[in-house]
């Protein structure tokens, strides 16, 4: 087994007869969105020094909000 190190993450690769690179690319679309400046400042402060882009943070935050919004609405149905 070979180990490939990339920055802080470690990827273990088992080399078989043939190595195939997987395309993990997700289809995306550009959207223009306006953020209040104080929110931009808070987001930039939160991600400073971390290995995450502004866009990735916003995507993760939206996914988290949607997942938890659905959980809350299920709780209200009971």
C-alpha positions in Angstrom: 0.0 0.0 0.0 1.3 3.5 -0.9 0.5 6.6 1.1 0.1 9.9 -0.6 0.2 13.0 1.6 -1.6 16.2 0.6 -1.2 19.1 3.1 -3.0 18.0 6.3 -5.0 15.2 4.8 -3.7 11.6 4.2 -5.0 9.5 1.3 -4.2 5.8 1.3 -4.1 4.3 -2.1 -4.0 0.5 -2.8 -2.2 0.0 -6.1 -3.8 -2.9 -8.1 -3.2 -3.9 -11.7 -4.5 -0.5 -12.9 -4.9 2.8 -11.1 -8.0 4.9 -12.2 -8.5 8.5 -11.2 -12.1 9.2 -10.2 -13.8 12.4 -11.3 -15.4 13.7 -8.2 -16.4 16.9 -9.9 -19.9 18.1 -9.0 -21.9 20.0 -11.6 -22.1 23.7 -10.5 -23.8 26.9 -11.6 -22.8 30.4 -10.9 -25.2 32.5 -8.8 -24.8 36.2 -7.9 -25.8 36.8 -4.3 -25.4 39.9 -2.2 -24.2 39.6 1.4 -24.3 42.4 4.0 -20.8 43.6 4.6 -20.9 42.7 8.4 -21.8 39.1 7.4 -19.0 38.9 4.9 -16.6 40.1 7.7 -17.9 37.4 10.1 -17.6 34.7 7.5 -14.0 35.7 6.6 -13.1 35.8 10.3 -14.6 32.3 10.8 -12.6 30.8 7.9 -9.3 32.7 8.5 -6.5 30.2 8.9 -8.6 27.3 7.9 -8.4 25.4 4.6 -11.8 26.4 3.3 -12.8 29.0 0.7 -15.6 31.5 1.1 -17.7 29.6 -1.4 -17.2 26.2 0.2 -18.1 27.7 3.6 -21.3 29.1 2.2 -22.2 25.8 0.5 -21.6 23.9 3.8 -23.6 26.4 5.8 -26.5 26.2 3.4 -26.5 22.4 3.4 -26.4 22.4 7.2 -29.3 24.8 7.4 -31.4 22.8 5.0 -30.7 19.5 6.8 -31.6 21.0 10.1 -34.6 22.9 8.8 -36.0 19.6 7.6 -35.3 18.0 11.0 -37.0 20.8 12.8 -40.1 20.6 10.6 -40.3 16.9 11.2 -40.2 17.5 15.0 -43.1 20.0 14.6 -45.2 17.5 12.8 -45.2 15.2 15.8 
